[in-house]
Amino acid sequence: MPAQCMLCWMYMKTMSIPVEPRFRIQEECRKEARRILEDELICGMSELELAKELRFHALVYYFCESTGLFPELKAHADPIDLHDHGATAFRKAAYHLLWLLDGEETGED
């Protein structure tokens, strides 16, 4: 484990970022995830894990916005609340499933 991540276990970092239209594109999510990790804003997650979470929130948000369905879900999708070491296993599975269903890329690191 990198030295900077040792601090994650003592001081959990969190951040909130707004959903952006560009987060509907997998490569844009990967770029943003890289930036977050390089700036050490969040640790304990891979670039791919972060990218999947960003994209999931964006796709849910814009689906709800375009259909007018599920206003509570739309409100929960934005902002994207991130924290060190990521989401629960169940949420990570949902993020992964939506990443794969889109078919843009496999999402394997």
N, C-alpha and C positions, 0 to 999 in steps of 0.2 A: 504494500500500500504506500503511495507517495506520501512524503512528509506532510505536505499541505493538507492531505485528507485525514491525517491523524487528528487534526484540529476539528474536523467535521464531527467526530464522535463526542467532543466536549462542547462545541458551539455549533449547533445546527443552523445552517444558513437557509434562508428562504428568500424568494423573490416572486413578484407578480409582474407579468408582462401582458400587454393588451394583445388580443387576437388581431392578426393582420391578414389581409387577403393573400399575401405571398406564402403564408404558412400552409396553403392548400397544395403546394408543390413540394414534393419530397426533398429535392435538392436544396430548396430555400430553407427548409427546416433543418437540414444537415448543416448548412452554413451558419444559421443562428445558433444551433447547438454547439458548433465548434467555437463560436465567439464566446458563448457563455462559459464553456469549459476553459478556454484560453485565458479569459479574464478572471478565472477562479471564483465566479459568482455562485456556482453550484459544484459540488464534488460528489464522488461516489456513484456516478452514473456514466454510462458510455455515451458517446456522441449519438449513436443510433437510438438508445433509449430516450434521450432527450428529444431527438427529432420526432420520434413516434408520438410522444406526448404532445408536442407542439401541434403536430398535424391533426391528431385526433380532436383536439379542442377546436381547431379551425374548421374542420369538416363538420363537426356537430353544430357549431355556432352558425355557419353559413347555410347549412341545411335548414335549421330552425328558422333563420331569417327569411330564406326564400319561400318556405312553405307556410310560415305563420304557425307552425305546430310547436308544441312543447315549449312555451315561453319560460317555464322554470328551468328547463334544461339549457336553454340559450343563455339565461342569466348566470347559470353555474359555469358555463364554458368560457366566459370572458369576465375577468382576466384569467390568464393561465397562472395558477399558483404552483410554483416549483419549490422543491426543498431537497436538501442533500439526501442522497441514496434513493430518491425516486418514490414512486407510488407503490401501492399494494400489489401483490402478485396478480390478483384478479384484474385490476386496472391495467397492469402491464400486458396481460393477455388480450384485453380488449383493444389496447393501442396497437398491438402486434397484428391482430386479426384485421383491423381496418387498414393497416399499412399493406398487408398482403392482398386483401380483396381488391384494392385499387389497381394492382397489376403493373404499376409504374416500374418497380424494381423489387427484387426479392427481400431487400432489407437485411441481408446477411453481412456481417462484418468479417 
